[in-house]
Amino acid sequence: MNNNGEKTRAEISSEFKWNIEAMYPDESQVSVDISSAMELGNKIAAMQGHIMESPATLLKLLNDYSEAIRLIEKVFVYTHMRHDEDNGNAKYTEM
């Protein structure tokens, strides 16, 4: 317990905490998802001026965009929730 008589996060039962590990059981996957989103961003940028050449090209752009956004949102939610667990942990602020 801290000085105010409140329990620390470590003292709280896991049934009362969110299961953030379900998003990334292996935290190294966060970096993989960031890299994948950046690669998709580069592919999207390379399509500039060509997206209306065919329906298949437009569909590819939309699929790549959707996947990049999904990855970015997942990483953002994970790191934000990890940061909220312990604002003193600079690791998740940096992420």
Secondary structure, DSSP 8 states (H G I E B T S, - for coil): --TTS---GGGS-GGGS--GGGT-SSTHHHHHHHHHHHHHHHHHHHTTTTTTS-HHHHHHHHHHHHHHHHHHHHHHHHHHHHHHH-TT-HHHHH-
